[in-house]
Amino acid sequence: MTIRAIGAAVAFGLALAGAADANPLKSLYTTIELKSCRQVKRHADGGAWLCPGLEGYPVYVADGDQRTFVSVGVSPDKRQAATQTLVAFNSLFKGKSDRATLEWRIVRRDGRPMPFATIQKYYTRDDRRTGEVLVVTRVTDKEDCHVAHIDALANPDAIALARQVADRDARSFNCASKPGRVGKTGRSPM
């Protein structure tokens, strides 16, 4: 390889690195607060709410059978994530709170945030113990689905692990697949 060819290859590599740095993966956060949401369903065992999210991505929160379901996007109640939850009893809300935070993993396109994943903490319990599980969800303009479940008590830096899974796996995840358990397990009911 000539010096000129090596120089061109290095310049091309630096240009690619600069382009990647110009649009790094980032997080945005929205709050789910049921009193600020519009209730869309009521039943004896719970209900469903439509809450503000990112522009074009409303957040659907439903509960029933002591479990919570979260989905985002256009017609979020019709998406796969609206039917997915953990096996263990769970809630987005700690104790008697009705407020939770949803983390969106995004890239920017034409100056607008475009989500490709969300990370949501679920508070879990069974007959013997309580726990915390992070759920990584794939997000597109047409679908969303659970990608991975992470035991937040068993993994010292669970949020960093969740972001890594979101950034590495969410965009290519096949929603026909079952979500995986990532990292150490055993501290939280899942």
N, C-alpha and C positions, 0 to 999 in steps of 0.2 A: 504494500500500500504506500502510495507517495505521501509526502508531507502535505501537499495540497488536499488530497483525499482525506487524510486524518483530520486536517483543520476543518474541512467541510462537515465531516461526521461529528466532530466536537461541537461545532456551531449549531448543527441540527439538533443534537442532544440538548444543548443549553436552551434552544428555542422551545423544545418540547417541555422541558422542566419549567421554563418561565410560563408557558401556557397553562400547565397544571397548577402552578402556584397562583395564577391569576384567578382561578375558580376553585379554591380548596373546598373540601367538604366541611360544612359547618352545622351548628345546631341553632334552632330557634325554639322558643318555648311558648306554649299557650296554657292558660289555666282552664280547667274544667271545674265550674262552680254551679251546681245544680240549680240554685236559685236564680242564676243568670241564663239558664237554658230554657228552651220551650219543651214542655212535656208533650210527647206525641202519642203515648200509650199509657194506660193505667190498668193494673190488674191486682188481685189480692196478694200476689207474691212479689210485687215490684212494679216496674214501669220502664219507660224508655224516654229519653230526652235528646233533643238536637241542640248542640252547643256550638258556640263560635270556635273556629280553628283558624288555619291560614286561609287566605283568600282563595275561594273555589274548593276548599276542603273542610266542610263542616264536620263536626265530630258527633257521632251517634254513640250514646251510652245507654245500655239496657241492663236491667238486673232481673233475676228470677232464679228460684231454687238456690238462693244464697250464693249466687255466682254473678260475675259482671262480664259484659261483652262490650267491646269498643271497636268501632269501625270509622273510617274517615273517607271523605270524597263525595262526589255526586251520588245521590241515592245510597247513602252509607248503610241504611238498613237492609239493602238488597245485596250487599257485598259479603264475601265469604267470612271476613273477620267478624261480622255481626252474628255469626253462628259459632264462633270459636271462643273458648275460655279454658281455664285450667281445670283439672279433675278435682282438686281440693276446693273447698269452700273459699271464696275470695271476694275482695272488694277493692275498688280503686282508692277508697277513702279510709284513712287511718282513724280508728276509734269512732267518735261521733261526728267527725268532720264531714263536710260535703264539698271539699275542695281538693283537687289533685292537679298535678302538672304533667303535661304531655310534651315530651321532647321530640322534635321533628329533625331528622337528618336531611339536609338540603344541599342542592347546588343552585347556583344562580344562572338563569337564562334570560337574556335581554333585561337584566336588572331585577327580575322577579325571582323570588324563592320558589324552587320546584322541589317538593319533597319526594324522597324515594324510600323513606323508612320512618317509623315512629318507634319510640322506646317508652314503655309505660310500666310503672311499678304497680304490682298487685300485692295486697296484704292477704296472706293465706292462713288457713287454719284447718286442723282436723281434730279428732278427739283428744289428742295428746299434746299438741304444740301449735305454735304460730310461726309465721315466716314471712319472707318478702321475696317475690319473684319478679324479675324484669322480663317483659315480653317485647321482643323485637318483631315488628310487623312490616312487611313489604307494602309499599304504597306506589300505585301508578294512577293515571287518570281513569283507568277502567276497573282496577281490582285492588284489594288489599287482603292480606292473609298473614297468619303467624309464621314466622321464620324460625325463631328460637326462643327457648325459655331458659333463664339463667337464675340459679339460686343465689340471691343477693347476699345471704348470710354466709354461705359456704365459700364465696369468692371475695377476697379482700378488696379488689378493685373491680367490682361487678359492672359499674357503669362504663369503665374503659373497655371491658370485655364486650359489653353490649354494643358500644359504638363501633368497635372493631368488626363484630359480626354484621352489624347493619351496613357498614361501609364496604365490606368485602363480599357479603353474600346476598343482601336483600335485593339488589337490582337483577340478579340472575336466578333468584329462587323460583322454583316451579311450584305454584300454589296447589297443584295436585298432590304434592308431597306432604308428609306430616312434618310439623315443626320438630326440630331437634332440641335436645337438652345439651347445653354447652357449658363447659367448665365443671367444677366440682359440684356434687349434689349431696343431699342428705341432711341438711340443716333446716330446710323449709319444705313444708308440704307443697307438692306441685300437682 
